[in-house]
Amino acid sequence: MSYAVEISAQAEADLRGVFEYIAFELQSVQNATAQLSRLQENIYALDEMPERYRRYDKEPWRSRGLRIMPVDNFCVFYIPDMEKSTVSIVRVMYGGRDIETELAKHTSE
């Protein structure tokens, strides 16, 4: 079964931020392009078997079905909906960030 992958506006902004940080702050456009490609490739690969990654352990996210997929030093947070055959990408962030604080910001928006 194939799932439709939907990327939220916040996740799009996160991906743009990753690219801009690597390209402009670290001054490595080639690495930024490669990192963005790896993130996108892994995100769109969730169209098959989206439940293969673990659930995020903290509430209220666990009960909402939030899952976490590591990609290099980044974490992709998503919610699969088996009934609708969709995968919603919620956030993409650097693994060293305060994840709980960042997810709480998303909840309050």
C-alpha positions in Angstrom: 0.0 0.0 0.0 1.2 3.5 -0.9 0.7 6.5 1.3 0.4 10.2 0.3 3.2 12.2 2.0 2.0 15.7 3.0 4.6 18.3 4.2 3.3 21.0 6.6 4.1 24.6 6.1 6.3 24.4 9.3 8.2 21.4 8.0 8.8 23.3 4.7 10.1 26.2 6.6 12.3 23.8 8.6 13.8 22.3 5.4 14.4 25.8 4.0 16.1 26.8 7.3 18.4 23.7 7.2 19.4 24.6 3.6 20.0 28.3 4.4 22.0 27.6 7.5 24.4 25.1 5.8 24.6 27.1 2.6 25.0 30.6 4.0 26.2 30.3 7.6 28.5 27.4 7.0 29.1 28.6 3.4 28.7 25.2 1.8 26.1 25.2 -0.9 27.1 21.8 -2.1 26.7 20.2 1.4 23.4 22.1 1.8 22.1 20.7 -1.4 23.2 17.1 -0.6 21.7 17.3 2.9 18.4 18.6 1.6 18.3 15.8 -1.0 18.9 13.2 1.7 16.1 14.6 3.9 13.7 14.8 1.0 14.5 11.3 -0.2 13.9 9.9 3.3 10.7 11.9 3.8 9.2 10.7 0.5 10.3 7.1 1.3 7.7 7.2 4.0 5.1 6.5 1.3 5.9 2.8 2.1 5.7 1.3 5.6 5.4 4.6 7.5 5.1 2.8 10.8 8.7 1.4 10.6 10.1 4.2 12.9 9.4 4.5 16.6 6.8 6.6 18.2 7.9 9.7 20.0 7.8 8.9 23.8 6.5 12.1 25.3 2.9 13.1 25.7 0.8 14.6 24.2 2.6 13.5 21.1 2.7 9.8 21.7 -1.1 9.5 21.9 -1.3 11.5 18.7 0.8 8.9 16.9 3.8 11.1 16.3 6.8 9.2 15.0 10.4 10.2 14.7 12.7 9.3 11.8 16.5 10.1 12.1 18.2 11.3 9.0 21.9 12.1 9.6 21.9 14.6 12.5 18.3 15.6 11.9 15.0 14.3 13.1 11.8 14.1 10.9 8.6 14.1 12.9 5.5 12.8 11.2 2.1 11.3 11.9 0.9 8.4 9.7 -2.9 8.1 9.2 -3.6 4.5 8.2 -7.3 5.1 7.5 -6.7 8.0 5.1 -3.4 6.5 3.7 -1.5 9.7 4.4 1.7 10.6 6.2 1.8 14.2 7.6 5.3 15.6 8.1 5.1 17.9 11.1 8.6 19.1 11.7 12.2 18.6 10.6 14.9 19.7 13.1 18.5 19.3 14.1 18.7 16.5 16.6 20.7 18.6 19.1 17.9 21.1 19.6 15.5 21.1 22.6 12.9 18.9 20.8 10.2 19.2 23.5 10.3 23.0 23.4 10.2 23.1 19.5 7.3 20.7 19.4 5.5 22.8 22.0 5.8 25.8 19.8 4.2 23.9 17.0 1.3 22.9 19.3 0.6 26.5 20.3 0.5 27.7 16.6 
